[in-house]
Amino acid sequence: MKRMNIKQMALVLGVSALTFTGCKKAIDDFGTLNNNPNATTVPITSALLTNVLANVGGNVWGGGINTTAGLYCQYMSETQYTDISRYAAPTLNWDGIYAGDLYDLQNIINTNTNESTKAIAAANGSNANQIATARILKSYYYLMLTDAFGDIPYSQALQGKGTIAYDKQENVYPAIINELKEAVAQFDGGATVTGDVLYSGSITKWKKLANSLRAIAALRMSKANATLGKTEFAAAIAAGVIDANADNAGIVYPGGNYRNPIYNYYVITQRFDFAVSKTVTDYLSGVNDPRINAFGHTTQGFPYGLTRNDALAWQTLNPNFAFLLAFTNTPQTMPVYLVTAGQMYLARAEAARLGWTSEVTATMYTTGITLEMNRWGITGTTAIATYLAQPAVALGTGDAQKIAEQRWLSHFPDGNQGWAEWRRTGYPVLTPAPGSGKQVPRRIPYGPNEPLYNPTNYAAAAAGYSNNSQDAKVWWDK
């Protein structure tokens, strides 16, 4: 069943409130005839959590915002319909996120907070632990939304208020960081959260994820609010971030009805519209990076941003181009990662280079690359050492660019993170789609539902981005 978006829900609830009084006596006349004694009147919070976590991998790769972002940062090329990679304005609505996973997470919080339901909800873990877990996941989603769109509904969202104002991104970021800090402090020694298919209720690992998201957000402010960014990054590292692959935030799919989204795309739906871009394979081959054998099922990348006719002609002559990961060999159970230890060490390398911490830049950098290699199945110490020793990889000159490029590689195929890092650092240097006459977009425009359902607040927010232009920069993009 299709979910209603928040605005539609508010409208329905408003109409219900107007009509309920007149109908109440007629309804009461039926007594308990229409009451289902087996119906669940309190949300099953463990099921809501599992549902959100089952969906979260699709936000790393699987359509909509993430696929668009993956094309913009040139992780992928379109093989047939090339409009997005040639920068046609997207029409992406966020309704499904607000009324879907974010609403489910808010429902977990409300059910564990409300005095009439919190005792029932406690059967699925202590109230505090469930609320803290939901707050961390909400922060993850909000970071994704604000990085893509800029100003977003935040402080008044998910409260049933109908049309609400957008919050400035410069205020959303500190609010998310504060939310993550409060969530970490909220965990108690009570019962383990059930329905947690990410960390099986491990409070230690959830805290590391929260601190890692806090560090990522802090570093993303490096050019917009370096003072706050430095303080929060150092504090997040001191509190403890993901620092081993065993603690990576990855959804491991059981197979069957819950499969890796890339496997679903290629094998189940039989769609082949996306390939590994030549931008990625050229970079990997240029530095003899063994990950080239894991990122795609072959090492031949697909040229980025071709017209539809040129793309069809090219693939006819080059049928052995690389589909993402191992294509048909991608296991149904292959994990999808939100945050990894390697990514965090590379972030720490950048922060150390900026002077934000006293950590050794080179140590953080080599540790990060090594952990990422290990994550992709490359464990030979000699092979990794040889890779790290190359002048094009080893630190010494052009350190900012090398760290940024390794961070870009570490997030593959998570376009949300890769595009954000490219916008912030400018690395790797990306060539826009040939002949498009356009630059790589800097944000995703607000979707067509916003001017329909929230016109006044939409107009105010859109005005801050050159009338909702995809070329306007978000706050931290300097």
TARAQUI-V731615 format. One record per backbone hydrogen bond with DSSP energy under -1.0 kcal/mol. CO is the residue of the C=O (numbers start at 1). NH is the residue of the N-H. If there is no record, write none. Layout:
CO|NH / CO|NH
This chain:
5|9 / 6|10 / 7|11 / 8|12 / 9|13 / 10|14 / 11|15 / 12|16 / 13|17 / 14|18 / 15|19 / 16|20 / 19|23 / 20|24 / 23|27 / 24|28 / 25|29 / 27|30 / 28|31 / 30|33 / 32|35 / 36|39 / 43|45 / 44|48 / 45|49 / 46|50 / 47|51 / 48|52 / 49|53 / 50|54 / 51|55 / 52|56 / 55|58 / 56|59 / 57|60 / 57|61 / 64|68 / 65|69 / 66|70 / 67|71 / 68|72 / 69|73 / 70|75 / 70|76 / 71|74 / 75|277 / 77|275 / 83|88 / 84|87 / 94|98 / 95|99 / 97|102 / 100|104 / 101|105 / 102|106 / 103|107 / 104|108 / 105|109 / 106|110 / 107|111 / 108|112 / 110|114 / 114|117 / 114|118 / 117|121 / 118|122 / 120|123 / 121|124 / 122|125 / 124|194 / 126|130 / 127|131 / 128|132 / 129|133 / 130|134 / 131|135 / 132|136 / 133|137 / 134|138 / 135|139 / 136|140 / 137|141 / 138|142 / 139|143 / 140|144 / 141|145 / 142|146 / 143|147 / 144|148 / 145|149 / 146|150 / 148|444 / 152|167 / 154|157 / 167|152 / 168|171 / 168|172 / 169|173 / 171|175 / 172|176 / 173|177 / 174|178 / 175|179 / 176|180 / 177|181 / 178|182 / 179|183 / 180|184 / 181|185 / 182|186 / 191|126 / 195|197 / 196|200 / 199|202 / 202|206 / 203|207 / 204|208 / 205|209 / 206|210 / 207|211 / 208|212 / 209|213 / 210|214 / 211|215 / 212|216 / 213|217 / 214|218 / 215|219 / 216|220 / 219|222 / 221|225 / 225|229 / 226|230 / 227|231 / 228|232 / 229|233 / 230|234 / 231|235 / 232|236 / 233|237 / 234|238 / 235|239 / 236|240 / 244|247 / 245|248 / 248|250 / 249|338 / 251|336 / 255|258 / 258|255 / 260|264 / 261|265 / 262|266 / 263|267 / 263|268 / 264|269 / 265|271 / 273|79 / 275|77 / 276|302 / 277|281 / 278|282 / 279|283 / 280|284 / 281|285 / 282|286 / 284|289 / 285|288 / 289|292 / 290|293 / 291|294 / 291|295 / 295|325 / 300|322 / 302|278 / 307|311 / 308|312 / 309|313 / 310|314 / 311|315 / 312|316 / 313|317 / 314|318 / 322|276 / 323|297 / 324|327 / 326|329 / 327|330 / 331|334 / 332|260 / 336|251 / 339|249 / 340|344 / 341|345 / 342|346 / 343|347 / 344|348 / 345|349 / 346|350 / 347|351 / 348|352 / 349|353 / 350|354 / 351|356 / 352|355 / 360|364 / 361|365 / 362|366 / 363|367 / 364|368 / 365|369 / 366|370 / 367|371 / 368|372 / 369|373 / 370|374 / 371|375 / 372|376 / 373|378 / 374|377 / 380|384 / 381|385 / 382|386 / 383|387 / 384|388 / 385|389 / 387|390 / 390|393 / 390|394 / 398|402 / 399|403 / 400|404 / 401|405 / 402|406 / 403|407 / 404|408 / 405|409 / 406|410 / 407|411 / 409|412 / 411|414 / 413|415 / 414|418 / 415|419 / 416|420 / 417|421 / 418|422 / 419|423 / 420|424 / 421|425 / 422|426 / 433|436 / 447|450 / 449|453 / 450|454 / 454|458 / 455|459 / 456|460 / 457|461 / 458|462 / 459|463 / 462|465 / 462|468 / 465|469 / 470|442 / 470|443 / 474|477 / 476|478
